[in-house]
């Protein structure tokens, strides 16, 4: 049964111990060959043309003197989890079925919800059975109408033309209010009250408990530091070559991978996710992947000076923080 309402509701403890997945097979070492000079030059030219203040000369005329690969790994762990929360809700009563107290309501985790698509955020709101009852509207106290705030329930207001005197100049009667000194309120059409927005004039509300089911894909990643000089943050917006993918109810940290930093990150993130999300939600599926992200450091000469830029990711994205020709659009 639902004994209290409000906030997130932790899932029940599993009836049987959760089986531990078997460790995955050891992974061989992979690598991606450095990109060609033509690819590096084309990516650089495209980058320069996308910047309104960048001259295309360094990209076109610069001479590549060295290319060095700094490929790096990205480990990502995704935990797809379901959370449930309840809250009181209401709607105008117009004859809907009332089922409160006919039998005990089901527990929040006993109510069937739709089948979610793994690793895609989603939400469903379900009216909890056997919680619906009828009560007088708490906003209008069962009257169906509320005093108009604009005229304080009077139905009229001081005429804005004559300021309530009934006359405009001397003995000229105000034509706007016909000498009354007051105007009918436009908001309530002179009635002094308006239909209650909460019960829509029905005077009663159907009150019930709503269950909100949310599915969220919680993702964390770790990128192995590389010594190229390119900031790791740049790699968050690019993709790499997927080397490994493992998806199951509860993943086991990767073992035997050639880079110990990936193994350590996998162990840490798997432990963090299981401790964090199993307390407040029901874990439905986990997925871990390893990508190899290509990073190439390109050194080139332009006007006798050496400069560098980076080409990275499957998208051949370019980073050139110190582009040598950016003076074409100086703001005066």
Beta strands, then each sheet from edge to edge (+ up, - down):
strand 1: 8-9
strand 2: 63-69
strand 3: 72-92
strand 4: 122-127
strand 5: 133-136
strand 6: 145-147
strand 7: 156-158
strand 8: 182-184
strand 9: 193-195
strand 10: 204-223
strand 11: 241-248
strand 12: 282-293
strand 13: 295-302
strand 14: 305-312
strand 15: 317-319
sheet 1: 1+ 3- 10+ 4-
sheet 2: 1+ 3- 12+ 11-
sheet 3: 1+ 3- 10+ 5-
sheet 4: 2+ 13- 14+ 15-
sheet 5: 6+ 9-
sheet 6: 7+ 8-
end
